[in-house]
Amino acid sequence: MFVSNEHQSSTADPPPPPQFDPTQPSIPISYPIKTLEDLGSRAYFKSFHYPFNICSVPLANSVLDNRPRVLVCHDMQGGYVDDKWIQGGSNPDAYAIWHWYLIDVFVYFSHNLVTLPPPCWTNTAHRHGVKVLGTFITEWDEGKAVCNKLLSTKESAHMYAELLSELAVALGFDGWLLNMEVELELEQIPNLKEFVSHLTQIMHSSLPGSLVIWYDSVTIDGALMWQNQLNDENKPFFDICDGIFVNYSWKESYPRSSAAVAEELMGVENGRQMLHLDVLKKDDVSAAIFAPGWVYETKQPPDFQTAQNHWWSLVEKSWGAVKFYPESLPFYSNFDQGHGYHISVEGGQVSDAPWNNISSQCFQPFLKFSGNPSPDTIEVFVDFKEASYRGGGNITFKGTLEENTDFTTRIFQGELLLGAVPLHITHSVKSEGDSLLGLALQFSSTANERTSVLLASWGTNQFSRKFSKIIAPCQVNKPRTAPGWAVLESSIEMNGYTLTEIHAVCYRPKHEHAQLRLENRTDGSEDTLVYSPKEYHAVLGHITMNTSKENTYFPPSSSWLVEGHYIKWSSGSSQTVSVKIDWKSKVGTASRFPKYNIYVEKLSEQAVRDHGVGLGAVQEYLGVANVEAFYVSELPIPATTSSLKFIIQVCGVDGVCQNLDDSPYFQLNVKATTVGGRKMFQLFSYVDVNNPINPWTHSTNEQKLLGCKSYGKLGNRHFEWFNSPMRERSKAVIRGLLQNTSRMKIRELQRLPSRETKIWVIMILSWMVFVILLCKLSNGKWGKETLVFP
């Protein structure tokens, strides 16, 4: 049978995508190290992506509490899915964990040789006080070959241990899970012990509080036999590291017997059975929860948010909270879960694009799972579609509530000891009608005395007996706050008390002309008139607690050094530019800022004023950076754009962001060239006025034109200057050239070939003759008029 080449080509598979080259600029991603050769060569540190993968949130407290702990091991779809996009992805339903108050240690797991946790997990885990471990795993025949090289000598075992420690310290995570799931020769075991012991020691010395955990796999005899408990077969490895993660096929008696063998706490893999957690809690041993992403992968009904909250509520019921916040100041949360459908700043929406970025998670609320709430109560949930005050989330309170009644629910459970300095609280609220929302703070003294304080604006008569004190917050009028949002500030002095809980209080005041309805009684008694319940809807946008009323101080834009690198532009069917933008503080204050919002202004010729500042330009939100760098990939450039201004909006730990007009920025000017009669655009970096390139100096006003160059073919040539202000005064520049040709220091012309110099002179003289003729024809006074240019 004959098949034509045309048919073959039309049905052929598309060519494979180009192989990933980590040294080349591209959208920053997280990725594992797959070979021992790549680990040994330290190639990762030469990657373009390395600086983006560094954790930006330090772990506040590296000491674990002396109690049974909870370790959660992430194993979801092989790892590096939506979470690999360091600057954020576009999946609003991406997987995330937000019940951090139930976790002590988080392990990022995949079946690659060296699994490096994406920084989004480390950032948000550290923010909640949770340690993060990477994974080193050997399995199957490939893993056996790795072990043959790794364990060939004591020196090789030490070398690779030091390389793993170097990676953890450089990227900012807290240790390793070791999973050696291969058969080993008996003579390899001493070097395996050297590897484990040396890694533990060097991690502890390089990063105090770090952890190395051994997975229950190979035994001291080299056999791959999962023990499902701690015993003499795996205890030698346990003795030289920080803990053991026991395989999941254990029996009810194993935790107790393992605890008897261990001198320290141990972990066990519980699969997905909450009954196992109860057993571990009873026997006072630590628990390891493996693959909680199962809820997401299997699409548990009715939806991921509900299923996830339900699943973790069972963990909380069995084990209880292990982390509490606020525990230090400043404390800030906008309730963002790290995914959603929009981004807001001060209540104003700056982006309506769906997104995901776990690094954007703030402190997550301790919301109680209610299952199926009844229609006559208030449903409380984190909402991503409702308007947000900051970020992409909020806490929404929705349902029905009668007048003169209230509904209270826990938001945070803390351990914040207060001193003599007043505590300042700021929160934002958006509500409908008479739906009112307040905050209730619970305090405890050293003598275990309980005090409750209500922060509510008005209509609080119904609470006179419920709280120790009622404080009416002051509403703050901020010019950048979007309409509909109320920003409220309060202060309270509770020296020596500990803030233990924060509650939201939903209430509706009693009105004189409240609507009554007849309620039918089903118990045989007479019908009665009752107040008619109304729909209740309020949104809590954020909470900030600090010891000062003053917002974060932002250094002026001049105190930042902003640079652009790897600039790449294209001129295909649509104009684009790619560029890596770096910035650093000249005065060493950058570490105070946890994130940076990135915007771009696409300025036309008419919209540019001195130094590239736009008149009425639109600031387009590009994304968020958690390190001092951001990569812009293939940004479209409209044909009318003459300049691109990339703005780095600095954000403080209290959630407040610097005014865009005061923020540091990086400017790229767009230069136009004519090729074949078509106007094309090219890009180049803004040149500092203090560093002129081939300057021309105007002898009348000493004005400098920087780096003038010519483009196009002879006879169709035009000129562009690097100095943005001069480009905006192009007409004045031409007039200046005509008026002062004899007085200009035209050093650049002197370097041109003689032919081009002649063409220049002819062009200038032609312009002068043309203008003089125009003046003559207009007033008929040849030679008697003086040609004056403003």
Buried (B, 14 or more C-beta within 10 A) or exposed (E): EEEEEEEEEEEEEEEEEEEEEBEEBBBBBBBBBEBBEBBBEEBBEEBBBBBBBBBBBEBEEBEBEEEBBBBBBBBBEEBBBBBBBBBBBEBBBBBBBBBBBBBBBBBBBBBBBBBBBBBBBBBBBBBBBBBBBBBBBBBEEBBBEBBBEBBEEEEBBBBBBBBBBBBBBBBBBBBBBBBBBBBBEEEBBEBBBBBBBBBBBBBBEEBEBBBBBBBBBBBBEBEBBBBBBBBEBBBBBBBBBBBBBBBBEBEEEBBBBBBEBBEEBBBBBBEBEBEBBBBBBEBEBBBBBBBBBBBBEEEBEEEBBBBBBBBBBBBBEBBEEBBBBBBBBBBBBBBBBBBBBBBBBBBBBBBEEBBBBBBBBBBBBBBEBBEEEEEEEBBBBBBBEBBBBBBBBBBBBBBBBBBBBBBBBBBBBBBBBBEEEBBBBBBBBBBEEBBBBBBBBBBBEEEEEEBBBBBBBEBBEBBEEBBEEBBBBEEEEEEEBBEEBBBBBBEBEBEEBBBBBBBBBBBBBEEEEBEEEEEEEEEEEEEEEEBBBBEBBBBBBBBBBBEEEEBBEBBEBEEBEBEBEBBEBEBEEEBBBBBBBBBEBEEEBBEBBBBBBBBBBBBBBEBBBEEBBBEEBEBBBBBBBBBBBBBBBEBEBEEEBBBBBBBBBBBBBBBBBBEBEEBBBBBBBBBBBBEEEEEBBBBBBBBEBEEBEEBBBBEEEEBEBBBBEBBBEEEEBEBBBBBBBBBBBBEEBBBBBBBBBEEBEBEBBEEBEEEBBEBBEEEBEEBBEEBBEEBBEEEEEEEEEEEEEE
